[in-house]
Amino acid sequence: MKELKHLTRYLAVIGGIFWAALVLTGCQSGPVFADFTETGATAGTSDGKGVVAPTPYSRPKQNQSDILFIGDVITINFNSGETQPLPAHSEAIKDDGRITPPYVGSIVAKGKSPGELQDELQKLYNVFYKNMTVTVSSKERYYTVLGEVKAASPKPYLGTTTILDAISAAGDFTEFAKKTQIRINHPNGKTETIDYFKAIEDPKQNVPIYPGDTIIVPRRLF
């Protein structure tokens, strides 16, 4: 009789443990992992239902210093073995972003790399010259900062540059600088005047600087 009672209690305890395990399993919401930042191909966006759609891997942006801008001087060479079917063509990119090489008309150069422009020209000239190789090069690019700055000189154009960037690259202003009348002379003959303080407050006033631009910081009277 005692053995029966012990067996009954043992079965009751086992049943209770089993029942508790079932309840806990049903309430568990799943494992929780430490927070981490998704990058590259593992990143994604949620649809609101817990399903994450993968975000396509995006290639890094092209180096800005390789991009052609207004005012850049482009040189196009034409070669076919030991002969030169056409004379070399040099031209500055116009205000509309275009150049006009011989025979192929006006094409957009601004915003492309020299390699991309070269590939495009090669395809265009293949229509006229079957065995001619087209090569494109651009001169080293500079803008110049003059006047009341601490390091007035030509500066290499290394990519997207604003008036604030250019002043900083020139060592900042001297104590005599007239900061409200900064003049920018563009290669096409156009001129604009910038107020340094407005450029700090308003991004639209922080205008871009292009190769060939000359920035002049005048001296104040008092």
N, C-alpha and C positions, 0 to 999 in steps of 0.2 A: 504493500500500500504506500509506504514512504517513497519507494522508487518511482511509483506512478506519479506522485505529487512532484518529485524533483524533475521528472521528464516533462510534465505539463508546464512547470515554471520555465524550464529551459527553452521549450518551444515558443512560449509567450515572449520571452526576451528576444529570441531570434526573429520572430515575426515583427516585433516593434522596431528592431534595427532596420529590417528590410523595408518596412513602411516609411520610416523616416528618410531612408535613402531615396526612395521614390519621390517623396515630397520635395526634398532639396534639389533633386535633379530637374524636376519640373519648373522650379522657380529660378534656376540659374539662368542668367542672361547671356552667358558666354564669357570667354576669357577676356580680360582687360590688359592691354599691352601699353608699354610706355609710349608717350607721345613722340613722334618723329616727323621730320619734314620730308615731304616727297619731292624728288627732283627728277629731271630728265624724263625718261619714258615711264617711270613709275607714278608720276603725278597724274591726277585726274580730277574730274568734277562730279559731284553727287547729283542724282536726279531727285533727291528729296525722299527716296524710299530706301536709302541705305545702299543703293547700287552705284558704284563708282565707275564712270566711263573713262577709259584711258585717254590722256592728252597726247596727241602726236608729238614726237620729238621734234623740236625746232632747232634748225641749224643756227649757230652763232651769226650775228650780224657781221656784214663785211666791214673790214677795217676802213674807217672813214677817210683815212689818209690816201686810200687808193681811188677814191671817187673823184671824178672830174667836175669842175665847177666853172661858172662863168668867168671868163678872163684867162683861163688856162690856155697855154699855147700848145697845140697839138702838132706833131710832125708825123707825116705819113710817108713811108718809103715803099717803093715798088721795085721788086727784083724778080728776074726770071733767068736763073742760071748766071751767066756772066754779063747779061745785058740788063738795062734798066728801061723797061717799056715806057714809063712815065717819069717825069722829073719829080723829086720829092716835093711834097706839099706841106707848108706850115701855115697855121691859122689859129687865131685866138677864138675861143668859144664866145659866141655873140650873146647879147642880152636875152635872146629867146631860147638860149641853151643849144643852139644848132651850129654846125659847121657845113661848109659847102665844098666837098672834095670834087675834083674834076670828073665829069661824065655821070656821076651817080646822083647829083642834085643835093638838096638840103636834107641833112639827117640830124637827129638828136644826139648830142654827145654828153650833155650835162646829166649827172646822176649815174653814169656808167663808169666802170673801171676801164683803163686802157686796153686790157685784155678783151673785155666784152665788146668795146668799140672795134677793136681789130677783127674779131670774129665776124661781126656784122658787115664790116667793109669787105672782108675776104669773100663773103657770099655774094655781095653786090658786084664786085669786080670779076668774079668767076664767070659771069654772064658774058663779059667782053674779052677776058684774057684767061685762057684755060690753065696755063702753067705759070702764073704770076703769084708771087708771095707778097702779102701786104703786112707791114709791121707798123705799129703805132707806138709812139713814145711821147712823153710830156716833159717839159723842163722842170727843174726843181722850182718849187713854188714858195713865194715869200710874200709877206705884207710888211709894211714899214710903219714904225711908230716914231714920230718926231716931236720936238718941242719939250714941254715941261714934264718929262718923265725921267726917272732915274737911270734908265738904260735905253736911250734912244738909238735905234738901229733896225735894220731889216730882221725880221723874225721868220723862221721856217714855218710854212703852213702845214700843220700836222693833222688836219681834219677840221670838223665843225668848230668854228671859232666865233665868239661874239665880241662886241666892243669891250665888255668887262674883262673877258679873257685876255684880249690884246693888251689892255692897260696893265693887267696883272703880270703878263709875260714881259712887259717893259719895266718891271720893277716898281710899279705904282707911280703916283704923281710926286712932283717936287712940291715944296711949300708955296711956290709961286704960281701953281697951275690954276688956270681958269676952267674949272670943271664943268661949267654950264655951257661952254661953247666949243665942244670937241668937234673938229671937222674931219669928215671922211671923204677923201677924193678917190673916186672909182676910175678904173682904166678907161671907161667909156666917156669920161669927161664930166659925169654927173657928180654932184657934191651934196652931202647932207650934214646937218649939224645936230649933235646929240648932247643932251643934258645928262651928265653922269648920275645925278641924284634921281632923276626920273627913270633912268635905266635900271637902277637898283630896285625901285618900287614897282615898276611896270615891266614885265617880261617883254611886252611888245616894243618897248623902247630900247631893249637890249639887242640891237640889230646885229645880223651876221656880218662877219668880215670875210672877204674873199681874196684869193691870191691876186696880187697886183694892187690892192688897196693901200692908200697912204693915210695914216691917221695923224692928225696934227693937233697937239694940245697947246693952246696959246698961253701966253703969260698974262696974268691979271695986272691991272694998273696999281691996285692998292693991296 
